[in-house]
Amino acid sequence: MGMNVSSGGGGKRPQPVPVVNVTPLVDIALVVLIIFMVVTPLMTKTFWLNLPPEDKEKKDTPPPKDANKPLVMTVDKAGVIRINKTVLAKNEIAERLPRMLAAKKQKVLYFDAHDEAPYGSAVEAMDLSRAAGARSIAILTETVVK
């Protein structure tokens, strides 16, 4: 660390002013940055995943024929989940929603919950639809399907 001596001007005694040399600090920062850049690619972790074989006996039902009609998921105030007026249990969403989305030109799921619907049921329905393959969920502000 160096020191400068300033002339106080006006007859005052010169006062020492501390000066910090930042060159070593920048050198250390660059060395640490280079170390992180070299070490980071080496830290990737991989794992093996063994999936069960596909069940060839399982027959899928054909998708619905109304491909132009929007796919609307609603949750009423009792927490009942409906997709286009069809009541679905929570365990049916994972099976039926991907087929319904596959039949649509637009892969958008519109979501509507009653104002008095339990918040947990609405969030759970959105989570289940996301897990079932709905990548784009639009939340409606007005009711479309009664």
N, C-alpha and C positions, 0 to 999 in steps of 0.2 A: 504494500500500500504506500503510495507516495503522498507527498504534501506539497502544496503550493503556498507561497507566501504572497499575500496580496498587499499592495500598498494601500493603506486605509484612506489615503487622500486627506487633505485638510490638516495635516500635521499629526494625525493619529499614528500610533505604533502599528507596524505591519502585523497582521493576524494570520496564523497558519490555517489553510483551508484543506481539509482532507479530500483526497481524490482516490476513487476506487478503480483499480485496473480490472476491467471486465474480460480481458482476453483469456485468462485461465478459466474463468467461468464458462465462456462460450466453448472453449476447447473440451471441457469435461462434458458439457451438454451434448455436443456433437458425437463424442465417443460413446456416450450412453445411448443416443439415438441409433447409431450404427450397430451397437450390440443388440438392441431390441429388434432392429430390422433383420439381423442375421438369425437370431434365435426364434423369432415368432413363427416362421414357416416350419421349423422343426418340431413345434409343439402341437401340431394337429393330431387329433386322436381319431382312430377308426375302430369300428367294431363290426363283427359279423352278425347278420340277422338271418335266421333260418325261418322261412315262412312255411306254413302247412300247405300241402298240395291243394289245388283247386278241386272243389266238389263238382264232379261232372254230372251227377244225378240231379242236382238242383235245377229246376226249370224256372226261368223268369217269366212272369206274366208280361204281356205286351204293354208298351207305354200307352198313355192316354192319347186319344185322337185329336184333342183340341190344342194343337201346338201354338196357335196364335193367342190364346187366352193367357193373361198373366198369371203367374203362380203366386198366390197370396196365402201366407201363413197367418192365422189369427189366433190369439189367446183371449178367451172370454173371461168374465170376472170370476168364474169358478175355477179357472186354470186349465180348462179343456182346450186342447190344441186342435186346430182344423187347418187343412190345406184345401182351398177352394171348396168349402162346405163339407168336406169329408173329414170326419172325426178320426184322429190318429192317436194311438197310445204312444208314449215316449219311446218304447222299444221298437215301434214300427217305423219311426222316422228314418232311422239309419238304413232300413231296407227299401222303403218306397220313394223317399225323396230323390236319391240319385237317378232313378228311372224317370221320375217326373221331370227332373232338370235336363236329362238327356233328350227328351222329346221336344224341348223348347228351342226356338231359334235364339231367343235372348236368354242367357244363363243367369237371370236375375231373379232372386226370391224377394218378394215384397212382404214386409212384416208389419202387422198391425196388432196392437194389444188394446184391450178395453181399458178405459181410464181407471176402473176399479180392479183390474186384474192384479194378482199378487206379483210384485216386482221379481221375486225369485223365479216364479214360473215363466215369466216373459224372458228373463235372461237365460234360463235353462233351455227354453225352446230355441233361442238364437244360437246357443252353444251347440245344441244337438244338430241344428241345421248346418252350422259351420262344419261340424265333424262329419256330416253326411255328404259333404262335397259342395255346399253352396258357397261360392267364393265371393259373390257380390250380393249383399243384402241391403235392400233399400227400405228404410223405415218410413211408413206412411203417416201423414199428419191428418188425413181424412179417410174415413172408412170407404172401401171400394166394394167389398163383398159383404152382404148382409146375411 
